[in-house]
Amino acid sequence: MNWLGNIDKRLLVKVSAIIVMISIIAVLGGMEALTLPVKEIVINDNGSIIIVKTREQTVEDALNANNITIRPEDYIYPALDQKLSEGITNEIIIKRAVPVCIYVDGQQRDVLTHETTVRGVLEENNITLNDSDRLEGAGIDDPIFPGMNLRIVRVVETLITESETISYNVERRPNNRLDQGVERTVREGKEGIREYLYRVVYEDGVLVTKELVQESVVSAPINKIIEYGTVAQYTTARGETFRYSKVLNMRATAYTSSYKDTGKTPDHPAFGITYTGIKARRGIIAVDPKVIPLGTRVYVEGVGKTPDYGYALAADIGGAIKGDLIDLYFETQEEADNWGLRKVRVYILSED
């Protein structure tokens, strides 16, 4: 065990020697510090003046020695690593950053700033104020104070165009060549376009004003044209269909070429000859030309139980045939006598 004791004694001697050396170095360092010249410093800490004396070499060391803390946002002059000068009074200026709240572009930005004006704060934080933007809370050159609230409203003014369709109308025109109930499209319609030019203002992306500047018709509507038939149709009891332009409610008598009805004998040169010069036959009727012009083709329909006389040509006149009275030609006296006077409808046939 003696060899262990010898080892401990040697280690103890070495440790003691190290401690003595450290102590000597500390004493020498302290003595060196005591030999450094004393410097006078005036510290302007945000308007509060402190005058101190120090043997420190740099601004940062002098502030630390006086328990003065500097934040990154604070302004200090000269710089922290600046060496203090001997033989003169060193002045250190500190401007403390204050909190400012800025609402911009949909965000709230809480910043610390040592700038003195609103303009400086915006520039420091890379916030651009456009000519059309609105600054709320202060003027651009107003001084900064702690807790200041600023708001930048982004204002955008522009022109926009909106359009709407213009409905077309439908023109209906009669066509005397088409049957009643028949229609045809002559031209398709086309909607027009009307444009509105607006001046709009957005604030932070929200529409606040919309003013109509101009209204114009870019393309006029084209009306649709439909023709409809005006020619009536009639279907006889035998299923024949004809077109007519007018129907008249009339009375009808009957006649033949006999002496009894015309006062002419068969040897008379005008026997059996109508007023228009054609030979009388079934289908020839006498009319009042003021009501039914001569040469008009008609269809005579019987009313009630009266049978239809059928198709006829207005080719004769008579002294007693006036107004709504017509005279129907029959081949025999018996037919004419049996007819007597009856109500009929006369359809004026269409020429087409």
C-alpha positions in Angstrom: 0.0 0.0 0.0 3.0 2.4 0.3 3.2 2.7 -3.5 -0.4 4.0 -3.5 0.3 6.6 -0.9 3.3 7.8 -2.9 1.1 8.3 -6.0 -1.5 10.4 -4.1 1.3 12.6 -2.7 2.7 13.3 -6.2 -0.8 14.1 -7.6 -1.5 16.5 -4.8 1.7 18.4 -5.4 0.8 18.8 -9.1 -2.7 20.1 -8.4 -1.3 22.6 -5.9 1.1 23.9 -8.4 -1.7 24.5 -11.0 -3.8 26.4 -8.5 -0.8 28.6 -7.7 -0.2 29.4 -11.3 -3.9 30.3 -12.0 -3.9 32.6 -9.0 -0.8 34.3 -10.2 -2.3 34.9 -13.7 -5.5 36.3 -12.2 -3.6 38.7 -10.0 -1.5 39.8 -13.0 -4.7 40.3 -15.1 -6.3 42.3 -12.4 -3.3 44.4 -12.0 -3.2 44.9 -15.8 -6.9 46.0 -15.8 -6.2 48.4 -13.0 -3.5 49.9 -15.1 -6.0 50.7 -18.1 -7.0 54.3 -18.4 -10.4 55.4 -17.2 -12.7 56.7 -19.9 -15.8 58.9 -19.4 -19.0 57.9 -21.1 -22.3 59.8 -21.5 -25.1 57.3 -22.3 -28.3 58.8 -23.7 -30.7 56.0 -23.2 -33.9 57.1 -25.0 -33.6 60.5 -23.5 -32.4 59.4 -20.1 -28.8 60.7 -19.5 -26.3 58.6 -17.6 -22.6 59.6 -17.1 -20.2 56.9 -16.1 -16.5 56.2 -15.9 -15.2 52.9 -17.1 -11.9 51.1 -18.0 -13.8 48.9 -20.6 -12.5 49.0 -24.2 -15.7 48.7 -26.3 -19.2 50.2 -26.3 -20.8 46.8 -25.7 -18.5 46.1 -22.7 -19.2 49.4 -21.2 -23.0 48.9 -21.5 -22.8 45.4 -20.1 -20.7 46.7 -17.1 -23.6 49.1 -16.4 -26.3 46.4 -16.9 -27.7 48.2 -19.9 -29.3 45.6 -22.3 -29.7 46.3 -26.0 -32.4 44.5 -28.2 -31.8 43.9 -31.9 -34.6 46.3 -32.8 -33.1 49.2 -30.7 -30.9 51.8 -32.3 -27.5 52.5 -30.9 -24.7 54.8 -32.0 -21.8 54.1 -32.2 -21.9 50.4 -32.9 -21.5 47.9 -30.1 -18.0 46.8 -31.3 -16.8 50.4 -31.5 -13.7 51.0 -29.3 -14.0 53.8 -26.7 -11.7 56.7 -27.1 -9.3 57.9 -24.4 -9.0 61.5 -23.3 -12.4 62.6 -24.5 -16.0 62.1 -23.4 -17.6 59.2 -25.3 -21.3 59.6 -26.1 -23.5 56.6 -26.7 -27.0 57.2 -28.0 -29.7 54.6 -27.6 -33.1 54.9 -29.1 -35.5 52.2 -27.8 -37.8 50.4 -30.3 -41.5 50.8 -29.6 -44.4 48.4 -30.5 -46.5 49.4 -33.5 -49.3 47.4 -35.0 -49.8 47.5 -38.8 -52.8 46.0 -40.6 -51.9 45.4 -44.3 -52.7 43.0 -47.0 -55.1 40.9 -44.8 -52.5 40.5 -42.1 -51.7 42.0 -38.7 -48.0 42.7 -38.3 -46.8 43.6 -34.8 -43.4 45.2 -35.1 -40.8 46.9 -32.9 -39.3 50.0 -34.4 -36.9 52.8 -33.6 -38.0 54.8 -36.6 -39.4 58.3 -35.8 -42.1 58.6 -38.5 -44.8 56.4 -40.1 -42.9 56.6 -43.4 -39.8 55.3 -41.8 -41.6 52.3 -40.2 -43.2 51.3 -43.5 -39.9 51.5 -45.3 -38.2 49.6 -42.6 -40.7 46.8 -43.0 -40.7 46.9 -46.8 -44.4 48.0 -46.9 -45.2 50.0 -50.1 -47.9 52.6 -50.0 -49.3 53.0 -53.5 -50.7 56.3 -54.7 -54.3 55.0 -54.6 -53.9 53.3 -51.2 -55.4 54.9 -48.1 -53.4 55.2 -44.8 -55.6 55.1 -41.7 -54.5 55.9 -38.1 -52.0 58.5 -38.9 -50.4 60.6 -41.6 -47.4 59.4 -43.5 -45.1 61.9 -41.8 -46.6 61.7 -38.3 -44.3 60.7 -35.4 -44.4 57.2 -34.0 -45.7 56.5 -30.5 -45.8 53.2 -28.5 -49.0 51.2 -29.3 -49.7 53.0 -32.5 -52.2 51.3 -34.8 -51.9 51.8 -38.5 -54.0 50.4 -41.3 -53.3 50.4 -45.0 -56.3 50.0 -47.2 -55.4 48.8 -50.7 -57.5 50.7 -53.1 -57.9 49.5 -56.7 -59.9 51.5 -59.3 -60.6 49.9 -62.6 -63.0 49.6 -65.5 -65.0 46.4 -66.1 -67.4 45.4 -68.8 -70.6 43.4 -68.3 -73.0 42.3 -71.0 -76.6 41.1 -71.2 -78.6 39.7 -74.0 -81.4 41.6 -75.7 -84.4 39.5 -76.5 -85.7 39.5 -80.0 -89.4 40.0 -80.9 -91.5 37.8 -83.1 -93.2 39.5 -86.0 -96.3 37.7 -87.4 -97.2 38.6 -90.9 -100.3 37.4 -92.9 -99.7 35.4 -96.0 -102.7 35.1 -98.3 -101.2 32.2 -100.0 -101.1 30.0 -96.9 -104.1 28.2 -95.4 -105.5 29.2 -92.1 -103.7 27.4 -89.3 -100.5 27.0 -91.3 -97.4 28.9 -90.2 -93.9 29.1 -91.5 -90.7 30.7 -90.2 -89.3 33.1 -92.8 -86.4 34.2 -90.6 -85.0 32.9 -87.4 -84.5 35.4 -84.6 -81.2 36.3 -83.0 -80.6 37.9 -79.6 -78.7 41.1 -79.4 -76.0 42.1 -76.9 -75.9 45.2 -74.7 -72.7 46.1 -72.9 -72.3 48.2 -69.7 -69.0 49.8 -68.8 -68.6 50.4 -65.1 -66.0 52.2 -63.0 -65.4 50.0 -59.9 -63.4 50.6 -56.7 -62.2 47.8 -54.5 -60.8 48.2 -51.0 -58.8 45.3 -49.8 -60.4 43.2 -52.5 -64.0 44.2 -51.5 -66.1 46.0 -54.0 -67.2 49.3 -52.5 -68.5 51.4 -55.5 -69.8 50.6 -58.9 -70.6 53.5 -61.3 -72.1 53.1 -64.7 -69.9 55.0 -67.2 -71.4 53.9 -70.6 -74.1 51.8 -72.0 -74.0 50.6 -75.6 -75.6 48.1 -77.9 -72.9 45.9 -79.4 -75.3 44.0 -81.7 -79.0 44.7 -82.2 -81.5 41.8 -82.0 -82.9 40.4 -85.2 -86.6 39.8 -85.0 -88.0 36.4 -85.9 -90.5 36.5 -88.7 -93.4 34.1 -88.9 -96.0 34.1 -91.7 -99.4 32.7 -91.0 -102.0 31.6 -93.5 -105.2 33.7 -94.0 -106.8 31.5 -96.6 -109.7 29.5 -95.0 -110.5 25.9 -96.0 -113.8 24.1 -96.2 -114.4 20.4 -96.6 -117.6 19.4 -98.3 -119.9 16.5 -97.3 -118.2 14.5 -100.1 -114.8 15.2 -98.5 -113.6 17.7 -101.0 -111.5 20.6 -99.6 -111.3 24.0 -101.1 -109.8 27.3 -100.0 -111.9 30.4 -99.6 -111.3 34.1 -98.8 -114.8 35.0 -97.6 -118.1 33.4 -96.6 -121.5 35.2 -97.0 -124.8 34.2 -95.5 -127.3 34.7 -98.3 -130.7 33.7 -99.7 -131.0 31.7 -102.9 -133.7 31.3 -105.5 -133.6 29.1 -108.6 -134.1 29.5 -112.4 -133.8 27.8 -115.7 -133.7 29.0 -119.3 -137.4 28.6 -119.6 -139.8 31.3 -120.9 -141.3 31.2 -117.4 -138.1 32.3 -115.8 -136.4 34.4 -118.5 -139.3 35.5 -120.8 -137.4 34.1 -123.8 -138.4 31.3 -126.2 -135.9 28.8 -127.5 -135.9 30.6 -130.9 -134.8 33.9 -129.2 -131.1 34.6 -130.1 -130.4 35.2 -126.4 -132.2 32.1 -125.1 -130.0 30.3 -122.6 -127.3 32.9 -122.8 -126.1 34.7 -119.6 -125.3 38.3 -119.0 -121.6 37.6 -119.5 -122.3 35.8 -122.8 -121.7 32.2 -121.7 -124.3 29.5 -122.0 -126.4 28.9 -118.9 -125.9 25.5 -117.3 -125.8 24.0 -113.8 -123.1 25.8 -111.8 -124.0 29.2 -113.2 -125.5 31.7 -110.8 -126.9 35.2 -111.0 -125.6 37.7 -108.5 -125.7 41.3 -107.6 -122.3 42.4 -108.9 -122.0 44.9 -106.1 -121.9 42.0 -103.6 -120.3 39.3 -105.7 -118.3 40.5 -108.7 -119.0 38.7 -112.0 -116.5 36.0 -112.8 -116.1 35.1 -109.1 -115.9 31.3 -108.4 -117.9 30.3 -105.4 -119.2 27.2 -103.5 -122.8 27.3 -102.4 -123.5 25.4 -99.2 -127.1 24.6 -98.1 -128.1 25.5 -94.6 -129.8 23.0 -92.4 -131.4 20.1 -94.5 -130.8 22.0 -97.7 -128.3 20.1 -99.9 -125.3 21.9 -101.2 -125.6 23.4 -104.7 -121.8 23.0 -105.0 -119.2 24.9 -107.1 -120.5 27.7 -109.2 -119.5 30.7 -111.3 -121.1 34.2 -110.9 -121.8 34.8 -114.6 -125.4 36.2 -114.7 -127.5 39.0 -113.3 -131.2 39.5 -112.8 -133.5 42.4 -112.2 -134.7 41.0 -108.9 -131.3 39.8 -107.8 -130.1 42.4 -105.3 -128.1 42.5 -102.1 -127.9 39.1 -100.4 -130.0 37.3 -103.0 -128.6 34.9 -105.6 -130.3 32.9 -108.3 -129.1 29.3 -108.9 -129.4 27.7 -112.4 -131.0 24.3 -112.7 -131.5 22.2 -115.8 -135.2 21.5 -115.3 -138.2 23.6 -114.4 -139.1 21.0 -111.8 -135.8 21.4 -110.0 -136.1 25.2 -110.0 -139.7 25.1 -108.8 -138.9 22.7 -106.0 -136.0 24.8 -104.8 -138.1 27.9 -104.0 -136.2 30.2 -101.6 -133.7 28.9 -99.2 -130.8 30.0 -97.0 -127.3 29.3 -98.1 -123.7 30.1 -97.4 -121.7 31.3 -100.3 -117.9 30.7 -100.0 -115.8 33.0 -102.2 -113.1 30.7 -103.5 -109.5 31.8 -103.3 -107.9 32.5 -106.6 -104.6 30.8 -105.5 
